Amino acid sequence: MSLPKSLPGLIRRARKAAQKTQAELATILGVSKTAVVHWETGVNEPSLVKKVELSELLGIRLSDLLPQIKGLSADDLTSEEQQWVVILRRLEPRHRKALLAAAESLRATSPLARSHTVAGATQC
């Protein structure tokens, strides 16, 4: 399947190819239908965790989703960051959410982490 390079188009085309509605995809990912609509219209981007889940669910290469994070490509990931992606892929969705919540809590309390947030990455 030839997918467009833009993230909104990539997500929309892959969802349709998987024969999922926006509402079905939202339910599976544990987000609102509005979040999926926003991803597909470019209002915002899915979080890294949701990009991993989209990759698995819709058969999108994670490397096709990562370059959409401004200033970051798959080649920019350190071996440790790549290990985190592998770990995330192996977790159940509820455990991913718990890990993401813990990471966000740590980020919110760490001046260093706040200064290294990825520009344009929106959590949903």
MMTF fields as JSON, N, C-alpha, C and O atoms, coordinates in Angstrom:
{
  "mmtfVersion": "1.0.0",
  "mmtfProducer": "UNKNOWN",
  "numBonds": 495,
  "numAtoms": 496,
  "numGroups": 124,
  "numChains": 1,
  "numModels": 1,
  "chainsPerModel": [1],
  "groupsPerChain": [124],
  "chainIdList": ["A"],
  "bondAtomList": [4, 2, 8, 6, 12, 10, 16, 14, 20, 18, 24, 22, 28, 26, 32, 30, 36, 34, 40, 38, 44, 42, 48, 46, 52, 50, 56, 54, 60, 58, 64, 62, 68, 66, 72, 70, 76, 74, 80, 78, 84, 82, 88, 86, 92, 90, 96, 94, 100, 98, 104, 102, 108, 106, 112, 110, 116, 114, 120, 118, 124, 122, 128, 126, 132, 130, 136, 134, 140, 138, 144, 142, 148, 146, 152, 150, 156, 154, 160, 158, 164, 162, 168, 166, 172, 170, 176, 174, 180, 178, 184, 182, 188, 186, 192, 190, 196, 194, 200, 198, 204, 202, 208, 206, 212, 210, 216, 214, 220, 218, 224, 222, 228, 226, 232, 230, 236, 234, 240, 238, 244, 242, 248, 246, 252, 250, 256, 254, 260, 258, 264, 262, 268, 266, 272, 270, 276, 274, 280, 278, 284, 282, 288, 286, 292, 290, 296, 294, 300, 298, 304, 302, 308, 306, 312, 310, 316, 314, 320, 318, 324, 322, 328, 326, 332, 330, 336, 334, 340, 338, 344, 342, 348, 346, 352, 350, 356, 354, 360, 358, 364, 362, 368, 366, 372, 370, 376, 374, 380, 378, 384, 382, 388, 386, 392, 390, 396, 394, 400, 398, 404, 402, 408, 406, 412, 410, 416, 414, 420, 418, 424, 422, 428, 426, 432, 430, 436, 434, 440, 438, 444, 442, 448, 446, 452, 450, 456, 454, 460, 458, 464, 462, 468, 466, 472, 470, 476, 474, 480, 478, 484, 482, 488, 486, 492, 490],
  "bondOrderList": [1, 1, 1, 1, 1, 1, 1, 1, 1, 1, 1, 1, 1, 1, 1, 1, 1, 1, 1, 1, 1, 1, 1, 1, 1, 1, 1, 1, 1, 1, 1, 1, 1, 1, 1, 1, 1, 1, 1, 1, 1, 1, 1, 1, 1, 1, 1, 1, 1, 1, 1, 1, 1, 1, 1, 1, 1, 1, 1, 1, 1, 1, 1, 1, 1, 1, 1, 1, 1, 1, 1, 1, 1, 1, 1, 1, 1, 1, 1, 1, 1, 1, 1, 1, 1, 1, 1, 1, 1, 1, 1, 1, 1, 1, 1, 1, 1, 1, 1, 1, 1, 1, 1, 1, 1, 1, 1, 1, 1, 1, 1, 1, 1, 1, 1, 1, 1, 1, 1, 1, 1, 1, 1],
  "groupList": [{"groupName": "MET", "atomNameList": ["N", "CA", "C", "O"], "elementList": ["N", "C", "C", "O"], "formalChargeList": [0, 0, 0, 0], "bondAtomList": [1, 0, 2, 1, 3, 2], "bondOrderList": [1, 1, 2], "singleLetterCode": "M", "chemCompType": "L-PEPTIDE LINKING"}, {"groupName": "SER", "atomNameList": ["N", "CA", "C", "O"], "elementList": ["N", "C", "C", "O"], "formalChargeList": [0, 0, 0, 0], "bondAtomList": [1, 0, 2, 1, 3, 2], "bondOrderList": [1, 1, 2], "singleLetterCode": "S", "chemCompType": "L-PEPTIDE LINKING"}, {"groupName": "LEU", "atomNameList": ["N", "CA", "C", "O"], "elementList": ["N", "C", "C", "O"], "formalChargeList": [0, 0, 0, 0], "bondAtomList": [1, 0, 2, 1, 3, 2], "bondOrderList": [1, 1, 2], "singleLetterCode": "L", "chemCompType": "L-PEPTIDE LINKING"}, {"groupName": "PRO", "atomNameList": ["N", "CA", "C", "O"], "elementList": ["N", "C", "C", "O"], "formalChargeList": [0, 0, 0, 0], "bondAtomList": [1, 0, 2, 1, 3, 2], "bondOrderList": [1, 1, 2], "singleLetterCode": "P", "chemCompType": "L-PEPTIDE LINKING"}, {"groupName": "LYS", "atomNameList": ["N", "CA", "C", "O"], "elementList": ["N", "C", "C", "O"], "formalChargeList": [0, 0, 0, 0], "bondAtomList": [1, 0, 2, 1, 3, 2], "bondOrderList": [1, 1, 2], "singleLetterCode": "K", "chemCompType": "L-PEPTIDE LINKING"}, {"groupName": "GLY", "atomNameList": ["N", "CA", "C", "O"], "elementList": ["N", "C", "C", "O"], "formalChargeList": [0, 0, 0, 0], "bondAtomList": [1, 0, 2, 1, 3, 2], "bondOrderList": [1, 1, 2], "singleLetterCode": "G", "chemCompType": "PEPTIDE LINKING"}, {"groupName": "ILE", "atomNameList": ["N", "CA", "C", "O"], "elementList": ["N", "C", "C", "O"], "formalChargeList": [0, 0, 0, 0], "bondAtomList": [1, 0, 2, 1, 3, 2], "bondOrderList": [1, 1, 2], "singleLetterCode": "I", "chemCompType": "L-PEPTIDE LINKING"}, {"groupName": "ARG", "atomNameList": ["N", "CA", "C", "O"], "elementList": ["N", "C", "C", "O"], "formalChargeList": [0, 0, 0, 0], "bondAtomList": [1, 0, 2, 1, 3, 2], "bondOrderList": [1, 1, 2], "singleLetterCode": "R", "chemCompType": "L-PEPTIDE LINKING"}, {"groupName": "ALA", "atomNameList": ["N", "CA", "C", "O"], "elementList": ["N", "C", "C", "O"], "formalChargeList": [0, 0, 0, 0], "bondAtomList": [1, 0, 2, 1, 3, 2], "bondOrderList": [1, 1, 2], "singleLetterCode": "A", "chemCompType": "L-PEPTIDE LINKING"}, {"groupName": "GLN", "atomNameList": ["N", "CA", "C", "O"], "elementList": ["N", "C", "C", "O"], "formalChargeList": [0, 0, 0, 0], "bondAtomList": [1, 0, 2, 1, 3, 2], "bondOrderList": [1, 1, 2], "singleLetterCode": "Q", "chemCompType": "L-PEPTIDE LINKING"}, {"groupName": "THR", "atomNameList": ["N", "CA", "C", "O"], "elementList": ["N", "C", "C", "O"], "formalChargeList": [0, 0, 0, 0], "bondAtomList": [1, 0, 2, 1, 3, 2], "bondOrderList": [1, 1, 2], "singleLetterCode": "T", "chemCompType": "L-PEPTIDE LINKING"}, {"groupName": "GLU", "atomNameList": ["N", "CA", "C", "O"], "elementList": ["N", "C", "C", "O"], "formalChargeList": [0, 0, 0, 0], "bondAtomList": [1, 0, 2, 1, 3, 2], "bondOrderList": [1, 1, 2], "singleLetterCode": "E", "chemCompType": "L-PEPTIDE LINKING"}, {"groupName": "VAL", "atomNameList": ["N", "CA", "C", "O"], "elementList": ["N", "C", "C", "O"], "formalChargeList": [0, 0, 0, 0], "bondAtomList": [1, 0, 2, 1, 3, 2], "bondOrderList": [1, 1, 2], "singleLetterCode": "V", "chemCompType": "L-PEPTIDE LINKING"}, {"groupName": "HIS", "atomNameList": ["N", "CA", "C", "O"], "elementList": ["N", "C", "C", "O"], "formalChargeList": [0, 0, 0, 0], "bondAtomList": [1, 0, 2, 1, 3, 2], "bondOrderList": [1, 1, 2], "singleLetterCode": "H", "chemCompType": "L-PEPTIDE LINKING"}, {"groupName": "TRP", "atomNameList": ["N", "CA", "C", "O"], "elementList": ["N", "C", "C", "O"], "formalChargeList": [0, 0, 0, 0], "bondAtomList": [1, 0, 2, 1, 3, 2], "bondOrderList": [1, 1, 2], "singleLetterCode": "W", "chemCompType": "L-PEPTIDE LINKING"}, {"groupName": "ASN", "atomNameList": ["N", "CA", "C", "O"], "elementList": ["N", "C", "C", "O"], "formalChargeList": [0, 0, 0, 0], "bondAtomList": [1, 0, 2, 1, 3, 2], "bondOrderList": [1, 1, 2], "singleLetterCode": "N", "chemCompType": "L-PEPTIDE LINKING"}, {"groupName": "ASP", "atomNameList": ["N", "CA", "C", "O"], "elementList": ["N", "C", "C", "O"], "formalChargeList": [0, 0, 0, 0], "bondAtomList": [1, 0, 2, 1, 3, 2], "bondOrderList": [1, 1, 2], "singleLetterCode": "D", "chemCompType": "L-PEPTIDE LINKING"}, {"groupName": "CYS", "atomNameList": ["N", "CA", "C", "O"], "elementList": ["N", "C", "C", "O"], "formalChargeList": [0, 0, 0, 0], "bondAtomList": [1, 0, 2, 1, 3, 2], "bondOrderList": [1, 1, 2], "singleLetterCode": "C", "chemCompType": "L-PEPTIDE LINKING"}],
  "groupTypeList": [0, 1, 2, 3, 4, 1, 2, 3, 5, 2, 6, 7, 7, 8, 7, 4, 8, 8, 9, 4, 10, 9, 8, 11, 2, 8, 10, 6, 2, 5, 12, 1, 4, 10, 8, 12, 12, 13, 14, 11, 10, 5, 12, 15, 11, 3, 1, 2, 12, 4, 4, 12, 11, 2, 1, 11, 2, 2, 5, 6, 7, 2, 1, 16, 2, 2, 3, 9, 6, 4, 5, 2, 1, 8, 16, 16, 2, 10, 1, 11, 11, 9, 9, 14, 12, 12, 6, 2, 7, 7, 2, 11, 3, 7, 13, 7, 4, 8, 2, 2, 8, 8, 8, 11, 1, 2, 7, 8, 10, 1, 3, 2, 8, 7, 1, 13, 10, 12, 8, 5, 8, 10, 9, 17],
  "groupIdList": [1, 2, 3, 4, 5, 6, 7, 8, 9, 10, 11, 12, 13, 14, 15, 16, 17, 18, 19, 20, 21, 22, 23, 24, 25, 26, 27, 28, 29, 30, 31, 32, 33, 34, 35, 36, 37, 38, 39, 40, 41, 42, 43, 44, 45, 46, 47, 48, 49, 50, 51, 52, 53, 54, 55, 56, 57, 58, 59, 60, 61, 62, 63, 64, 65, 66, 67, 68, 69, 70, 71, 72, 73, 74, 75, 76, 77, 78, 79, 80, 81, 82, 83, 84, 85, 86, 87, 88, 89, 90, 91, 92, 93, 94, 95, 96, 97, 98, 99, 100, 101, 102, 103, 104, 105, 106, 107, 108, 109, 110, 111, 112, 113, 114, 115, 116, 117, 118, 119, 120, 121, 122, 123, 124],
  "secStructList": [7, 7, 7, 7, 1, 1, 2, 2, 2, 2, 2, 2, 2, 2, 2, 2, 2, 6, 6, 7, 7, 2, 2, 2, 2, 2, 2, 2, 2, 6, 1, 7, 2, 2, 2, 2, 2, 2, 2, 2, 2, 6, 1, 7, 7, 7, 7, 2, 2, 2, 2, 2, 2, 2, 2, 2, 2, 2, 6, 7, 7, 2, 2, 2, 2, 4, 4, 4, 1, 6, 6, 7, 7, 4, 4, 4, 7, 7, 2, 2, 2, 2, 2, 2, 2, 2, 2, 2, 2, 2, 1, 7, 2, 2, 2, 2, 2, 2, 2, 2, 2, 2, 2, 2, 2, 2, 2, 2, 2, 7, 2, 2, 2, 2, 6, 6, 7, 7, 6, 6, 7, 7, 7, 7],
  "xCoordList": [0.857, 0.0, 0.898, 1.804, 0.656, 1.423, 0.725, -0.385, 1.393, 0.796, 1.441, 2.623, 0.67, 1.255, 2.253, 2.193, 3.172, 4.208, 3.678, 4.235, 2.613, 2.124, 1.48, 0.794, 1.709, 1.158, -0.361, -0.893, -1.088, -2.554, -3.022, -3.886, -2.46, -2.836, -2.435, -3.17, -1.272, -0.778, -1.747, -2.119, -2.147, -3.056, -4.414, -4.963, -4.954, -6.275, -6.279, -7.174, -5.274, -5.234, -5.059, -5.7, -4.192, -3.967, -5.223, -5.555, -5.919, -7.165, -8.197, -8.844, -8.342, -9.318, -8.924, -9.783, -7.632, -7.168, -7.452, -7.691, -7.422, -7.726, -9.232, -9.67, -10.015, -11.478, -11.983, -12.863, -11.401, -11.818, -12.411, -11.924, -13.463, -13.986, -13.141, -12.373, -13.288, -12.587, -13.018, -12.194, -14.297, -14.816, -14.246, -13.9, -14.146, -13.586, -12.113, -11.673, -11.369, -9.959, -9.797, -8.94, -10.624, -10.564, -10.817, -10.106, -11.821, -12.153, -10.991, -10.626, -10.418, -9.299, -8.103, -7.427, -7.845, -6.683, -6.954, -6.035, -8.217, -8.549, -8.497, -8.159, -8.835, -8.891, -10.268, -11.068, -10.538, -11.819, -11.793, -10.726, -12.969, -13.066, -12.483, -11.857, -12.691, -12.155, -10.638, -10.069, -9.977, -8.512, -8.104, -7.168, -8.803, -8.491, -8.752, -7.953, -9.863, -10.172, -9.053, -8.621, -8.589, -7.505, -6.21, -5.482, -5.918, -4.721, -4.831, -3.865, -6.025, -6.224, -6.369, -6.254, -6.616, -6.744, -5.549, -5.492, -4.609, -3.392, -3.522, -2.647, -4.604, -4.758, -3.673, -3.092, -3.407, -2.313, -1.852, -2.414, -0.827, -0.245, -0.48, -0.62, -0.525, -0.616, 0.685, 1.752, 0.57, 1.765, 2.628, 2.188, 3.852, 4.749, 4.145, 4.235, 3.539, 2.909, 1.801, 1.688, 0.982, -0.106, 0.456, -0.134, 1.589, 2.209, 2.67, 2.534, 3.212, 3.61, 2.377, 2.412, 1.288, 0.056, -0.519, -0.97, -0.501, -0.972, -0.131, -0.661, 1.166, 2.068, 1.667, 1.566, 1.443, 1.079, -0.298, -0.479, -1.259, -2.646, -2.889, -3.612, -2.288, -2.58, -1.486, -1.597, -0.442, 0.618, 1.466, 2.014, 1.573, 2.412, 3.796, 3.919, 4.833, 6.184, 6.373, 6.05, 6.892, 7.117, 8.033, 7.872, 8.979, 9.893, 9.151, 9.625, 7.997, 7.196, 6.434, 6.067, 6.196, 5.489, 6.444, 6.101, 7.613, 8.54, 9.059, 9.207, 9.344, 9.844, 8.852, 9.223, 7.603, 6.597, 6.74, 6.139, 7.529, 7.838, 8.903, 9.998, 8.61, 9.522, 10.912, 11.068, 11.914, 13.294, 13.762, 14.877, 12.943, 13.329, 13.012, 11.916, 13.97, 13.719, 14.094, 14.723, 13.709, 14.02, 15.529, 15.975, 16.31, 17.761, 18.321, 19.444, 17.547, 17.995, 17.837, 18.338, 17.155, 16.934, 18.213, 18.903, 18.508, 19.654, 19.279, 18.11, 20.252, 19.94, 19.022, 18.171, 19.189, 18.308, 16.873, 15.925, 16.718, 15.384, 14.753, 13.548, 15.546, 15.033, 14.572, 13.566, 15.308, 14.902, 13.56, 12.726, 13.343, 12.062, 10.924, 9.844, 11.154, 10.123, 9.777, 8.602, 10.793, 10.557, 9.759, 8.809, 10.149, 9.437, 7.977, 7.069, 7.755, 6.386, 5.552, 4.388, 6.133, 5.391, 4.955, 3.944, 5.692, 5.394, 4.425, 3.936, 4.15, 3.252, 1.792, 1.459, 0.936, -0.5, -0.869, -0.192, -1.928, -2.31, -2.452, -2.048, -3.018, -3.195, -1.853, -1.704, -0.881, 0.446, 1.177, 1.942, 0.94, 1.518, 1.021, 1.79, -0.287, -0.876, -0.276, 0.018, -0.094, 0.486, 1.931, 2.342, 2.688, 4.073, 4.132, 4.96, 3.261, 3.212, 2.851, 3.445, 1.88, 1.481, 2.646, 2.874, 3.376, 4.533, 5.611, 6.219, 5.852, 6.861, 6.453, 7.283, 5.186, 4.704, 4.828, 5.163, 4.562, 4.699, 6.158, 6.437, 7.075, 8.503, 8.921, 9.655, 8.45, 8.792, 8.292, 8.981, 7.11, 6.51, 7.289, 7.232, 8.015, 8.75, 10.246, 10.984, 10.695, 12.117, 12.415, 11.973, 13.156, 13.509, 14.279, 14.072, 15.161, 15.929, 15.01, 15.151, 14.081, 13.171, 12.27, 11.994, 11.81, 10.941, 11.677, 11.065, 12.969, 13.727, 14.036, 14.514, 13.77, 14.063, 12.808, 12.885, 11.672, 10.468, 10.558, 11.203, 9.919, 9.956, 8.934, 7.751, 9.378, 8.485, 7.425, 7.73, 6.185, 5.096, 4.482, 3.465, 5.05, 4.478, 3.329, 3.522, 2.145, 0.956, 0.47, 0.355, 0.183, -0.292, -1.799, -2.522, -2.254, -3.686, -3.916, -5.054],
  "yCoordList": [-1.174, 0.0, 1.231, 1.339, 2.152, 3.391, 4.459, 4.886, 4.883, 5.853, 7.211, 7.296, 8.291, 9.626, 9.841, 9.169, 10.781, 11.049, 11.803, 11.681, 12.58, 13.363, 12.445, 11.482, 12.755, 11.937, 11.851, 10.746, 12.953, 12.83, 11.883, 11.036, 12.029, 11.157, 9.719, 8.799, 9.519, 8.188, 7.466, 6.319, 8.14, 7.526, 7.254, 6.164, 8.221, 8.072, 6.905, 6.061, 6.86, 5.804, 4.424, 3.46, 4.329, 3.042, 2.587, 1.402, 3.531, 3.188, 2.648, 1.633, 3.332, 2.893, 1.544, 0.697, 1.343, 0.06, -1.081, -2.218, -0.757, -1.745, -1.884, -2.657, -1.136, -1.15, -0.842, -1.52, 0.195, 0.682, 2.072, 2.875, 2.353, 3.716, 4.506, 3.929, 5.817, 6.643, 6.255, 6.192, 5.998, 5.622, 4.279, 4.122, 3.315, 2.009, 2.137, 1.558, 2.89, 3.087, 3.774, 3.4, 4.775, 5.492, 4.549, 4.596, 3.7, 2.757, 1.799, 1.555, 1.263, 0.324, 0.988, 0.368, 2.25, 2.959, 3.636, 4.137, 3.645, 4.267, 5.783, 6.421, 6.365, 7.824, 8.206, 7.337, 9.481, 9.933, 9.91, 9.949, 9.845, 9.934, 11.266, 11.344, 12.312, 13.634, 13.59, 14.242, 12.828, 12.705, 12.118, 12.607, 11.072, 10.449, 11.44, 11.548, 12.156, 13.173, 14.212, 14.616, 14.638, 15.632, 15.093, 15.826, 13.816, 13.223, 13.21, 13.492, 12.88, 12.734, 14.072, 14.13, 15.123, 16.445, 17.344, 18.484, 16.84, 17.595, 18.627, 19.48, 18.568, 19.503, 19.228, 20.162, 17.962, 17.573, 16.174, 15.534, 15.706, 14.4, 13.465, 13.911, 12.168, 11.211, 11.206, 11.539, 10.825, 10.681, 9.556, 8.782, 9.471, 8.406, 7.034, 6.123, 6.888, 5.611, 5.273, 4.129, 6.261, 6.016, 5.722, 4.945, 6.332, 6.026, 4.569, 3.896, 4.084, 2.671, 1.794, 0.811, 2.141, 1.359, 1.413, 0.397, 2.599, 2.723, 1.86, 1.214, 1.848, 1.046, -0.426, -1.09, -0.917, -2.326, -2.631, -3.626, -1.784, -2.032, -1.896, -2.698, -0.885, -0.587, -1.054, -0.875, -1.645, -2.147, -1.05, -1.225, 0.08, 1.185, 0.985, 0.664, 1.171, 1.088, 2.233, 3.382, 1.917, 2.947, 4.037, 5.21, 3.662, 4.657, 5.66, 6.781, 5.275, 6.214, 7.19, 8.278, 6.809, 7.683, 8.602, 9.752, 8.125, 8.906, 10.17, 11.181, 10.17, 11.413, 12.565, 13.725, 12.256, 13.299, 14.081, 15.144, 13.564, 14.324, 15.323, 14.925, 16.593, 17.624, 17.463, 17.394, 17.404, 17.326, 15.94, 15.799, 14.903, 13.565, 12.58, 12.593, 11.735, 10.656, 9.344, 9.339, 8.254, 6.947, 6.773, 6.127, 7.343, 7.237, 8.016, 7.759, 8.965, 9.778, 9.074, 9.561, 7.947, 7.251, 6.564, 5.905, 6.735, 6.031, 4.566, 4.203, 3.736, 2.318, 2.16, 1.271, 3.021, 2.969, 3.333, 2.686, 4.369, 4.769, 3.672, 3.437, 3.011, 1.903, 0.767, 0.115, 0.529, -0.494, -0.138, -1.016, 1.148, 1.591, 1.317, 0.892, 1.552, 1.287, -0.198, -0.562, -1.053, -2.495, -2.871, -3.651, -2.317, -2.599, -2.15, -2.89, -0.944, -0.441, -1.362, -1.626, -1.847, -2.723, -4.017, -4.607, -4.449, -5.731, -5.6, -6.606, -4.385, -4.176, -4.199, -3.861, -4.597, -4.489, -3.006, -2.22, -2.607, -1.192, -0.538, 0.611, -1.248, -0.63, -0.368, 0.605, -1.229, -1.017, 0.111, 0.854, 0.239, 1.367, 2.682, 3.624, 2.732, 3.96, 4.283, 5.441, 3.259, 3.48, 3.973, 4.878, 3.383, 3.807, 5.228, 6.025, 5.55, 6.9, 7.913, 8.988, 7.565, 8.462, 8.69, 9.811, 7.627, 7.762, 8.623, 9.459, 8.427, 9.225, 10.691, 11.578, 10.945, 12.329, 12.985, 14.165, 12.231, 12.753, 13.117, 14.17, 12.25, 12.541, 13.756, 14.615, 13.825, 14.951, 16.262, 17.281, 16.228, 17.444, 17.97, 19.163, 17.096, 17.518, 17.713, 18.087, 17.467, 17.551, 18.737, 18.75, 19.737, 20.876, 20.446, 21.009, 19.458, 18.984, 18.369, 18.664, 17.527, 16.874, 17.894, 17.774, 18.89, 19.91, 20.676, 21.092, 20.865, 21.621, 20.796, 21.339, 19.485, 18.612, 18.006, 16.943, 18.643, 18.104, 18.294, 19.23, 17.415, 17.475, 18.482, 18.37, 19.46, 20.512, 19.896, 19.107, 20.264, 19.853, 18.518, 18.153, 17.769, 16.479, 16.724, 17.291, 16.3, 16.507, 15.184, 14.205, 15.147, 13.921, 13.82, 14.792, 12.673, 12.362, 10.991, 10.523],
  "zCoordList": [0.0, 0.0, 0.0, 0.827, -0.916, -0.995, -0.159, -0.476, 0.915, 1.822, 1.642, 1.31, 1.857, 1.768, 2.896, 3.926, 2.697, 3.692, 4.905, 5.996, 4.733, 5.862, 6.896, 6.55, 8.15, 9.226, 9.174, 9.283, 9.013, 8.955, 7.845, 8.071, 6.673, 5.566, 5.8, 5.444, 6.398, 6.712, 7.644, 7.398, 8.702, 9.669, 9.02, 9.177, 8.299, 7.663, 6.673, 6.708, 5.792, 4.776, 5.413, 4.994, 6.423, 7.083, 7.829, 7.826, 8.468, 9.175, 8.19, 8.447, 7.071, 6.067, 5.476, 5.231, 5.246, 4.712, 5.69, 5.284, 6.986, 8.027, 8.25, 9.102, 7.485, 7.561, 8.969, 9.5, 9.55, 10.872, 10.713, 9.917, 11.473, 11.524, 12.521, 13.291, 12.501, 13.481, 14.893, 15.805, 15.066, 16.385, 16.847, 18.018, 15.933, 16.291, 16.683, 17.677, 15.903, 16.215, 17.568, 18.369, 17.81, 19.087, 20.258, 21.261, 20.133, 21.205, 21.464, 22.614, 20.4, 20.534, 21.217, 22.038, 20.874, 21.421, 22.764, 23.411, 23.174, 24.454, 24.422, 25.419, 23.261, 23.12, 22.597, 22.251, 22.539, 22.0, 20.476, 19.864, 19.875, 18.417, 17.957, 16.9, 18.753, 18.413, 18.29, 17.414, 19.158, 19.072, 17.724, 17.092, 17.283, 15.993, 14.857, 13.927, 14.935, 13.926, 13.877, 12.798, 15.046, 15.105, 14.51, 13.841, 14.749, 14.158, 12.635, 11.927, 12.147, 10.7, 9.97, 8.746, 10.711, 10.085, 10.39, 9.928, 11.155, 11.434, 12.536, 12.686, 13.317, 14.435, 15.483, 16.036, 15.75, 16.63, 16.267, 15.379, 16.958, 16.695, 17.862, 19.001, 17.587, 18.695, 19.495, 18.979, 20.754, 21.589, 21.04, 20.19, 21.528, 21.102, 21.399, 20.576, 22.557, 22.914, 21.925, 21.487, 21.57, 20.616, 19.23, 18.478, 18.881, 17.586, 17.554, 16.532, 18.665, 18.74, 18.571, 17.83, 19.253, 19.148, 17.729, 17.202, 17.113, 15.729, 14.801, 13.896, 15.021, 14.207, 14.251, 13.219, 15.456, 15.629, 15.063, 14.363, 15.363, 14.991, 13.491, 12.901, 12.879, 11.474, 10.517, 9.304, 11.059, 10.2, 9.577, 8.489, 10.265, 9.801, 10.404, 11.586, 9.602, 10.158, 11.147, 10.846, 12.316, 13.325, 12.788, 13.127, 11.965, 11.398, 10.509, 10.322, 9.959, 9.164, 10.054, 9.611, 11.297, 12.236, 12.994, 13.268, 13.329, 14.141, 13.475, 14.16, 12.175, 11.595, 11.711, 11.53, 12.011, 12.134, 13.439, 13.594, 14.37, 15.576, 15.165, 14.767, 15.25, 14.76, 15.365, 16.584, 14.498, 14.939, 15.337, 15.839, 15.129, 15.544, 14.428, 13.868, 14.114, 13.162, 13.84, 14.898, 13.234, 13.812, 13.982, 14.93, 13.073, 13.165, 14.35, 14.785, 14.875, 16.002, 17.346, 18.36, 17.365, 18.629, 19.087, 18.309, 20.358, 20.929, 21.107, 20.979, 21.398, 21.627, 22.834, 22.855, 23.843, 25.009, 24.628, 25.073, 23.806, 23.366, 22.506, 22.592, 21.692, 20.895, 21.797, 21.517, 22.884, 23.848, 24.475, 24.696, 24.763, 25.325, 24.348, 24.758, 23.079, 22.082, 22.075, 22.022, 22.128, 22.153, 23.406, 23.333, 24.542, 25.793, 25.682, 26.06, 25.167, 25.02, 24.148, 24.452, 23.078, 22.16, 22.839, 22.458, 23.817, 24.467, 25.644, 26.158, 26.067, 27.202, 26.774, 25.638, 27.687, 27.465, 27.489, 28.154, 26.779, 26.724, 28.097, 28.275, 29.064, 30.392, 31.06, 31.799, 30.804, 31.376, 30.652, 31.266, 29.346, 28.605, 29.178, 29.371, 29.45, 30.001, 31.357, 31.652, 32.183, 33.512, 33.394, 34.12, 32.489, 32.284, 31.749, 32.191, 30.803, 30.262, 31.353, 31.429, 32.19, 33.277, 34.242, 34.695, 34.549, 35.447, 34.799, 35.467, 33.508, 32.803, 32.75, 32.949, 32.484, 32.45, 33.821, 33.916, 34.876, 36.234, 36.524, 37.097, 36.13, 36.317, 35.502, 35.99, 34.255, 33.385, 33.977, 33.923, 34.533, 35.087, 36.29, 36.588, 36.982, 38.174, 37.916, 38.827, 36.702, 36.394, 35.483, 34.334, 35.969, 35.115, 33.87, 32.795, 33.997, 32.858, 31.807, 30.62, 32.221, 31.276, 30.595, 29.402, 31.334, 30.733, 29.646, 28.662, 29.807, 28.814, 27.576, 26.581, 27.617, 26.482, 25.869, 25.253, 26.018, 25.396, 23.903, 23.43, 23.156, 21.702, 21.225, 21.545, 20.464, 19.947, 19.052, 18.157, 19.302, 18.434, 18.781, 18.191, 19.714, 20.075, 21.037, 22.113, 20.653, 21.463, 22.017, 21.28, 23.305, 23.93, 23.774, 23.994, 23.402, 23.328, 23.874, 23.908]
}
